[in-house]
Amino acid sequence: MRLNAAGGVPGTVRVVVVDDHPVVRAGLLGMLGGEPGFEVVAEAADGAEAIAAVARTRPDVVLSDLRMPGLDGVELIRRLAETAPRTRVLVLTTYDGADDVIPAIDAGAVGYLLKDSPREELFRGLRAAARGESVLAPSAAARLIERVRSPARPPGGPLSEREIEVLALVAGGASNRMIAAELFISEATVKTHLVRIFAKLGVSDRTAAAIAAHERGLLP
């Protein structure tokens, strides 16, 4: 299938497909290429490639996975919200946990679908996303509802003073080595603090921890 860099038929949804698995990308390209009303204008294997592709092709929708090497899906969504606000991002992933759904929506994704969704649901989701409408898989919607209904407090107990210091540095973008140097502790100790922080906040990575910290007012 030919990938056009610009232009397209009026009314056609122009899509950039982003996934680090070549087989998945090929499947999506084949599916969308055979469906009237869609044009895949570029593909990318990670967030950095996607940003360049969006700048080059100015698509209507970016159909993106979340967990990718390098620049991941959440950071891609956040950057596109700043650099390409007219391009909508529709997440297509295998993960529907709150730690994945909430950061993606918070970053600016208009929709969240799972890779086991029927093809017609994907087509409807892409068209809706192009119109700026929200699209949520039932399980993703359930996670959002659970988060709204749940108390905004760390599920594993309060953070210690040292853990808040580490979390503040994480939220500022510091690496483990930088945190260790700033707090005069070893990198192993930093990792131990992070494990405890993740458990107490109910998250699985640094980005989600920083988001949770800001949402819950844990940082000075």
Wavefront OBJ file of the C-alpha trace (Angstrom):
o trace
v 0.000 0.000 0.000
v 1.305 3.410 -0.933
v 1.740 5.869 1.951
v 1.047 9.432 0.919
v 2.868 12.293 2.600
v 0.109 14.854 2.166
v -3.235 15.514 0.605
v -6.035 12.973 0.424
v -9.661 12.631 -0.593
v -12.007 15.056 1.200
v -13.868 13.263 3.975
v -11.168 10.615 4.279
v -9.710 10.053 7.763
v -5.930 10.353 7.446
v -4.156 8.119 9.964
v -0.640 7.584 11.304
v -0.193 4.089 12.778
v 2.255 3.812 15.703
v 3.284 0.445 17.150
v 6.656 -1.098 17.911
v 5.588 -4.508 16.553
v 6.021 -4.717 12.756
v 3.410 -7.476 12.430
v 0.808 -5.390 14.261
v 1.577 -2.359 12.096
v 1.318 -4.444 8.940
v -2.032 -5.830 10.052
v -3.421 -2.375 10.789
v -2.123 -0.983 7.509
v -3.744 -3.813 5.615
v -7.025 -3.455 7.475
v -7.280 0.308 7.043
v -5.996 0.237 3.490
v -8.860 -2.029 2.477
v -11.548 0.093 4.150
v -13.093 3.019 2.235
v -12.812 6.343 4.009
v -9.360 5.777 5.525
v -5.867 6.626 4.337
v -2.742 5.585 6.233
v -0.292 8.396 5.555
v 2.606 7.083 7.681
v 3.667 4.426 10.160
v 6.066 4.640 13.090
v 7.727 2.202 15.466
v 7.955 4.538 18.460
v 7.016 7.954 19.741
v 9.993 9.788 18.280
v 9.256 8.482 14.778
v 5.592 9.332 15.262
v 6.295 12.975 16.114
v 8.332 13.347 12.920
v 5.631 11.590 10.885
v 2.893 13.837 12.264
v 4.899 16.968 11.509
v 5.409 15.717 7.947
v 1.912 14.436 7.135
v -0.484 16.381 9.427
v -2.928 13.473 9.944
v -6.401 13.600 11.420
v -5.742 10.768 13.876
v -2.724 9.026 15.385
v -3.552 5.409 16.210
v -0.954 4.538 18.829
v 0.118 1.763 21.142
v 1.087 2.760 24.701
v 4.086 0.695 25.739
v 6.927 1.274 23.314
v 10.712 1.586 23.684
v 12.160 5.064 23.889
v 9.399 7.652 23.757
v 6.302 5.808 24.972
v 2.659 6.388 24.138
v 1.783 8.658 27.066
v 4.693 11.003 26.394
v 3.850 10.953 22.679
v 0.260 11.997 23.466
v 1.486 14.770 25.735
v 3.892 16.158 23.127
v 1.395 15.998 20.283
v -1.103 17.919 22.407
v 1.436 20.749 22.355
v 2.888 20.464 18.847
v -0.100 19.181 16.838
v -3.291 20.065 18.761
v -5.517 19.433 15.735
v -4.360 15.828 15.474
v -6.328 13.464 17.710
v -4.718 10.468 19.392
v -6.616 7.191 19.698
v -4.868 4.606 21.870
v -4.936 0.983 20.686
v -3.301 -1.352 23.198
v -3.602 -4.661 25.019
v -3.529 -3.014 28.469
v -6.651 -1.763 30.232
v -5.411 -1.219 33.784
v -5.998 2.094 35.530
v -2.253 2.786 35.461
v -2.435 2.748 31.664
v -5.860 4.253 30.976
v -5.708 7.235 33.350
v -2.298 8.634 32.254
v -3.233 8.292 28.570
v -6.518 10.178 29.013
v -4.871 12.758 31.264
v -2.192 13.348 28.619
v -4.841 14.182 26.026
v -5.913 11.003 24.210
v -9.450 11.278 22.841
v -10.007 7.542 22.946
v -8.812 4.210 24.304
v -9.486 0.899 22.547
v -8.101 -2.593 23.009
v -6.424 -4.667 20.322
v -9.055 -7.370 20.611
v -11.769 -4.884 19.591
v -13.817 -5.868 16.502
v -12.636 -4.140 13.345
v -15.920 -2.246 12.989
v -15.446 -0.841 16.486
v -11.974 0.337 15.482
v -13.340 1.990 12.332
v -16.082 3.735 14.322
v -13.520 4.812 16.901
v -11.238 6.345 14.284
v -14.088 8.269 12.679
v -15.273 9.512 16.070
v -11.727 10.484 17.074
v -11.335 12.461 13.841
v -14.447 14.431 14.882
v -12.931 15.041 18.322
v -15.358 12.726 20.082
v -14.386 10.494 23.014
v -14.049 6.762 22.396
v -13.623 4.289 25.249
v -13.525 0.518 25.413
v -15.937 -0.710 28.131
v -13.073 -1.890 30.350
v -11.290 1.462 29.985
v -14.480 3.310 30.920
v -14.800 1.059 33.970
v -11.278 1.971 35.095
v -12.094 5.674 34.839
v -15.257 5.200 36.863
v -13.359 3.225 39.510
v -10.768 5.987 39.816
v -13.431 8.685 40.174
v -15.267 6.702 42.847
v -12.175 5.622 44.777
v -10.727 7.827 47.537
v -7.830 9.975 46.350
v -5.293 8.569 48.765
v -2.343 6.199 48.389
v -3.697 2.621 48.683
v -0.578 1.424 50.504
v -0.417 4.036 53.229
v 1.132 7.517 53.470
v 4.494 8.311 51.900
v 7.446 8.985 54.161
v 9.297 12.298 54.041
v 12.160 10.665 52.137
v 9.777 9.032 49.679
v 8.184 12.407 48.955
v 11.651 13.854 48.322
v 12.373 11.058 45.853
v 8.958 11.457 44.236
v 9.459 15.208 43.801
v 12.724 14.581 41.968
v 11.086 11.905 39.815
v 8.330 14.357 38.902
v 11.046 16.820 37.911
v 12.487 14.310 35.459
v 15.539 13.249 37.471
v 17.138 9.865 36.792
v 18.015 7.399 39.555
v 21.641 8.523 39.382
v 20.656 12.182 39.711
v 18.359 11.413 42.639
v 21.100 9.462 44.388
v 23.543 12.349 43.992
v 21.009 14.946 45.135
v 19.995 13.024 48.265
v 23.426 11.498 49.018
v 22.145 7.923 48.849
v 22.988 4.957 46.642
v 21.150 4.138 43.415
v 20.079 0.848 45.018
v 18.404 2.811 47.801
v 16.673 5.010 45.222
v 15.302 1.889 43.530
v 14.041 0.589 46.883
v 12.261 3.887 47.541
v 10.690 3.780 44.063
v 9.378 0.263 44.592
v 7.715 1.384 47.825
v 6.366 4.580 46.231
v 4.851 2.656 43.301
v 3.222 0.193 45.701
v 1.771 2.930 47.905
v 0.439 4.931 44.961
v -0.853 1.861 43.154
v 1.134 2.624 39.981
v 3.721 0.764 37.924
v 6.049 3.384 36.459
v 7.630 6.801 37.034
v 5.259 8.723 34.765
v 2.179 7.341 36.486
v 3.748 8.071 39.895
v 4.378 11.711 38.956
v 0.823 12.106 37.659
v -0.648 10.493 40.782
v 1.484 12.723 42.998
v 0.188 15.889 41.332
v -3.409 14.656 41.303
v -3.306 13.900 45.015
v -1.430 17.041 46.056
v 1.487 15.082 47.493
v 4.214 17.412 46.239
v 5.111 20.815 47.687
l 1 2 3 4 5 6 7 8 9 10 11 12 13 14 15 16 17 18 19 20 21 22 23 24 25 26 27 28 29 30 31 32 33 34 35 36 37 38 39 40 41 42 43 44 45 46 47 48 49 50 51 52 53 54 55 56 57 58 59 60 61 62 63 64 65 66 67 68 69 70 71 72 73 74 75 76 77 78 79 80 81 82 83 84 85 86 87 88 89 90 91 92 93 94 95 96 97 98 99 100 101 102 103 104 105 106 107 108 109 110 111 112 113 114 115 116 117 118 119 120 121 122 123 124 125 126 127 128 129 130 131 132 133 134 135 136 137 138 139 140 141 142 143 144 145 146 147 148 149 150 151 152 153 154 155 156 157 158 159 160 161 162 163 164 165 166 167 168 169 170 171 172 173 174 175 176 177 178 179 180 181 182 183 184 185 186 187 188 189 190 191 192 193 194 195 196 197 198 199 200 201 202 203 204 205 206 207 208 209 210 211 212 213 214 215 216 217 218 219 220
